[in-house]
Amino acid sequence: IIRFAKPYELIAFRSVLSGELACTTAKTLNDCQFMKMITLQKIYESLRFNRFEIKLDPAIQERALKPIVRMLELSEKLGIK
């Protein structure tokens, strides 16, 4: 995101996956229609029946792993298991 904005102020951002520039309002960033489609039932079924495989470019996988490793390191340092 380029800058913080008031709830209805137009802001621009670059997509992490496609690199394309897009515009939206801060309000819509907090209201994702796709996230609303995820339910506990769907998560359970995807794990139980091994559905909905997501294939990512290795470069994206590497970038995505860094914050996860960092969170685990911080958890360990703080004694959170």
ZIUR-V886345 format. One record per residue. PSI is psi in degrees with one decimal (999 if undefined). OMEGA is omega in whole degrees, -180 to 180 (999 if undefined). D_CENTER is the distance of its C-alpha to the mean C-alpha in whole Angstrom. Layout:
# ZIUR-V886345
psi=PSI omega=OMEGA d_center=D_CENTER
psi=PSI omega=OMEGA d_center=D_CENTER
This chain:
# ZIUR-V886345
psi=137.7 omega=-177 d_center=14
psi=-42.3 omega=180 d_center=17
psi=162.7 omega=176 d_center=18
psi=151.9 omega=-176 d_center=18
psi=158.8 omega=173 d_center=20
psi=161.4 omega=-173 d_center=22
psi=-36.3 omega=-176 d_center=20
psi=11.6 omega=179 d_center=22
psi=137.4 omega=-179 d_center=22
psi=131.3 omega=178 d_center=21
psi=156.5 omega=180 d_center=18
psi=148.1 omega=177 d_center=17
psi=161.4 omega=178 d_center=14
psi=129.4 omega=180 d_center=14
psi=131.9 omega=179 d_center=11
psi=-38.4 omega=-176 d_center=10
psi=-47.1 omega=-175 d_center=11
psi=-20.3 omega=-177 d_center=14
psi=1.2 omega=-179 d_center=15
psi=149.0 omega=177 d_center=16
psi=135.6 omega=-179 d_center=17
psi=162.4 omega=178 d_center=16
psi=146.7 omega=176 d_center=18
psi=-176.3 omega=174 d_center=17
psi=157.0 omega=178 d_center=18
psi=-33.6 omega=-180 d_center=16
psi=-43.9 omega=-178 d_center=17
psi=-22.4 omega=176 d_center=15
psi=-27.6 omega=180 d_center=12
psi=0.8 omega=-173 d_center=12
psi=75.9 omega=-175 d_center=13
psi=118.1 omega=-179 d_center=11
psi=-30.9 omega=-179 d_center=13
psi=-36.7 omega=177 d_center=11
psi=-31.1 omega=179 d_center=10
psi=-20.0 omega=-179 d_center=13
psi=-13.7 omega=180 d_center=14
psi=125.1 omega=179 d_center=13
psi=162.5 omega=176 d_center=16
psi=-38.3 omega=179 d_center=17
psi=-44.4 omega=-180 d_center=20
psi=-38.8 omega=177 d_center=18
psi=-46.4 omega=179 d_center=16
psi=-49.0 omega=-178 d_center=19
psi=-36.9 omega=-180 d_center=21
psi=-36.7 omega=178 d_center=18
psi=-41.6 omega=-178 d_center=19
psi=-42.3 omega=-175 d_center=22
psi=10.9 omega=178 d_center=23
psi=53.6 omega=-179 d_center=21
psi=169.3 omega=171 d_center=19
psi=52.2 omega=178 d_center=16
psi=135.7 omega=178 d_center=16
psi=124.1 omega=179 d_center=13
psi=125.1 omega=-179 d_center=15
psi=150.2 omega=174 d_center=13
psi=138.6 omega=-179 d_center=16
psi=-32.7 omega=179 d_center=17
psi=-39.0 omega=178 d_center=16
psi=-40.0 omega=178 d_center=12
psi=-43.9 omega=-179 d_center=13
psi=-44.0 omega=179 d_center=15
psi=-37.9 omega=-178 d_center=12
psi=-28.2 omega=-179 d_center=9
psi=-31.2 omega=-176 d_center=12
psi=-50.6 omega=-180 d_center=14
psi=-29.5 omega=178 d_center=12
psi=-45.9 omega=178 d_center=12
psi=-42.1 omega=180 d_center=16
psi=-43.4 omega=178 d_center=16
psi=-41.2 omega=179 d_center=15
psi=-39.3 omega=177 d_center=17
psi=-42.9 omega=178 d_center=20
psi=-40.6 omega=178 d_center=20
psi=-43.8 omega=-180 d_center=20
psi=-43.1 omega=-180 d_center=23
psi=-35.7 omega=-179 d_center=25
psi=-2.9 omega=180 d_center=24
psi=22.6 omega=179 d_center=26
psi=125.6 omega=-179 d_center=23
psi=999 omega=999 d_center=23
